[in-house]
Amino acid sequence: VPWSAQPAPGTPLSAHHRSPAPAGSEEAPRESHGGIIFGRGESWKQMRRFTISNLRDFGMGKKSIEDKIIEETHFLIKMFEAYEGQEFNPTIKLNIAVANIICAIVFGDRFDYDDERFISMVKRVNENVQLSGSPMVQLYNA
């Protein structure tokens, strides 16, 4: 299917948003869904249902998740207080708190705010999320 900026008249929108098959591949083109963050329409609804169903399996909506969030909040407050009123960028620290809540739910344990390997991983995830929303990536994926 040749790529064009606009779908041909009468072409369903879903047919226009397909990823091309690799060169020399006999594989049929697949639809590009954009994931749960950038998804839309029916694919987004399906991913949302799947995500909520799996989160419930991990205890979402139950007291145990609330307890993990409250516990991590106490660690986050202690870390904020350690700055003693000095300026700092809370972005990575907040991302670490969210990652720790997810780790506590999935693995049953959390990481320290000073763990260099964990900080590096959170920074890479943060950079990838920022890159995936950049105009150049969106243009490339269009």
C-alpha positions, 0 to 999 in steps of 0.5 A: 500500500503506497503511503500518501499524506491523505487517504484516497476518497472512500478509503477507511481511515484504519486502512490509511494508518497501517505500518508498511511491511519491511522491504522484501517481506511478504507480511501484510501491513499491520495497523498502527495503534499508537499504544495506550498513550497515543491510541484512539478509537476502538483500539484504545478502548480495547487496550484500556479494558485490557489494562484495567483488567490486569491492574485489577488482578494486581489489586487496583481498587483494593486497600493494598494499593492504597497502602503502597501509595501512602507508604511511598508518599511518606518516603517522598515527603522525607526526601522533599524535606531533606532539601530543607527549602532549597530549590530542586527539580522534582521531576525525576523524584516524582517519576521515581515515586510512581515507579516505586509504587508500580514496583511495590505492586508488581514485585512487592518491593521498592527502590531507594531514591539514591539507587543509581541504577534505578535512577538511570532506568527511570531517566531512560524511561522518561526520555523515551516517553518524551521522545515518543511524543515529539513532533519528529517521532509523530511525523515519522509514525504518521 
